[in-house]
Amino acid sequence: MPRNHGNLNLAGKVRKQTPKVPQQQKKHKVCGRTALRVQFNKVFVSDQLTINGKHYGPNSFEVRQERGLIAE
């Protein structure tokens, strides 16, 4: 018969000790055609990701360097 490690009467101790926090209102998440439209506009229409006419991804080194997110 398998043995247990530790007391079973201590199960759930951490969860019981954490304070109860009330739920917050979350913003409505777009889905379907609207989500695809937002994604398209973010990637292709936004001119923030183009440098000298060349398209870069959102995590590109050059883009982050221009925005000043990389310490030199």
C-alpha positions as CSV (number, residue, x, y, z in Angstrom):
1,M,0.0,0.0,0.0
2,P,1.5,3.4,-0.9
3,R,2.5,5.8,1.8
4,N,1.9,9.5,1.8
5,H,4.5,12.1,2.5
6,G,3.5,14.5,5.2
7,N,0.1,15.0,6.9
8,L,-3.0,15.0,4.9
9,N,-4.6,17.3,7.4
10,L,-2.2,20.1,6.1
11,A,-3.5,19.8,2.5
12,G,-4.6,23.1,1.1
13,K,-2.7,25.1,3.8
14,V,-1.3,27.7,1.5
15,R,-4.5,28.3,-0.3
16,K,-6.4,28.9,2.9
17,Q,-3.7,31.3,4.2
18,T,-3.8,33.6,1.1
19,P,-6.2,36.6,1.4
20,K,-9.3,36.6,-0.7
21,V,-9.1,39.3,-3.5
22,P,-12.3,40.3,-5.2
23,Q,-12.5,39.8,-8.9
24,Q,-11.9,42.7,-11.2
25,Q,-13.8,43.7,-14.3
26,K,-11.9,42.6,-17.4
27,K,-12.0,44.3,-20.7
28,H,-14.0,42.5,-23.5
29,K,-11.7,40.6,-25.8
30,V,-12.3,41.0,-29.5
31,C,-12.7,37.8,-31.5
32,G,-13.5,36.6,-35.0
33,R,-13.3,39.0,-37.9
34,T,-12.7,42.0,-35.6
35,A,-9.6,40.3,-34.1
36,L,-8.2,39.6,-37.6
37,R,-8.8,43.3,-38.5
38,V,-6.9,44.5,-35.4
39,Q,-4.1,42.1,-36.1
40,F,-3.8,43.2,-39.8
41,N,-3.8,46.9,-38.9
42,K,-1.1,46.2,-36.2
43,V,1.2,44.4,-38.6
44,F,0.7,46.0,-42.0
45,V,-1.0,49.4,-41.7
46,S,1.1,50.6,-38.8
47,D,4.1,52.5,-40.1
48,Q,6.0,52.1,-36.8
49,L,7.4,48.8,-38.0
50,T,8.9,50.2,-41.3
51,I,12.4,51.6,-41.5
52,N,13.5,53.0,-44.9
53,G,10.6,51.3,-46.6
54,K,11.6,47.8,-45.2
55,H,9.1,46.0,-43.0
56,Y,10.3,44.6,-39.6
57,G,8.7,42.4,-37.0
58,P,7.5,43.8,-33.6
59,N,10.5,42.2,-31.8
60,S,13.1,43.3,-34.3
61,F,16.4,44.6,-33.0
62,E,16.3,47.6,-35.3
63,V,12.8,48.6,-34.3
64,R,13.7,48.3,-30.6
65,Q,16.8,50.3,-31.2
66,E,14.9,53.1,-32.9
67,R,12.4,53.3,-30.1
68,G,15.2,53.5,-27.5
69,L,14.4,50.2,-25.8
70,I,17.9,48.9,-26.0
71,A,20.7,50.4,-23.9
72,E,23.8,51.1,-25.9
